[in-house]
Amino acid sequence: MASYDITKLNILVLEKHVLVRKLLTEVFTEFGVPNVQSTAEPQVAWNMFSDFPTDIILSDWTHGLDGMAFLRRVRQSEHTPNPFVPIIVVTANTELHHVCEARDTGMTEFLAKPVSARLLYTRIVSILDFNRPFVRASQFFGPDRRRRSVDFMQVDRRQNNVA
């Protein structure tokens, strides 16, 4: 894994649980990141995002905190300060349909709770190493969901091989 100096990043944490919020803030402090804003309120997070030059957002998604609504607002609002900001969804909702919903809403990375400092750093490095292009479609705006490059000129997957 590559090593990066992440001390200049500005981080926004939207997290319902105060202990997890404090844990994430402490982890970033240990990483040397002094610019961390955190809240449990989506509207306060939006105000922080609007006023604070944010490099990465960590968004919870749990009962009582609709991280997907916040993600949609960041990606699709005409008043968003930066629809391209990387967003890591940090949640205990780890069933496949939750991961797919977060992906289809426009997340950049997914991190399952409980969170470790190593996994958090790994997700940040993934964002820095593999900056995926953004795609706008009728129902989607976010990072390209494809994780690997495929040469479509070599294989036509649409061909019907039935004899």
ABEGO torsion letter per residue (X at the ends): XBBBBAAABBBBBBBABAAAAAAAAAAAAAAGBABBBBBABAAAAAAAAAABBBABBBBBBBBGBBAAAAAAAAAABAABABAABBBBBBBABABAAAAAAAAAAGBABBBBOBBBAAAAAAAAAAAAABBBBBBBBAABBEBBABABBBBAAABBAABBABX
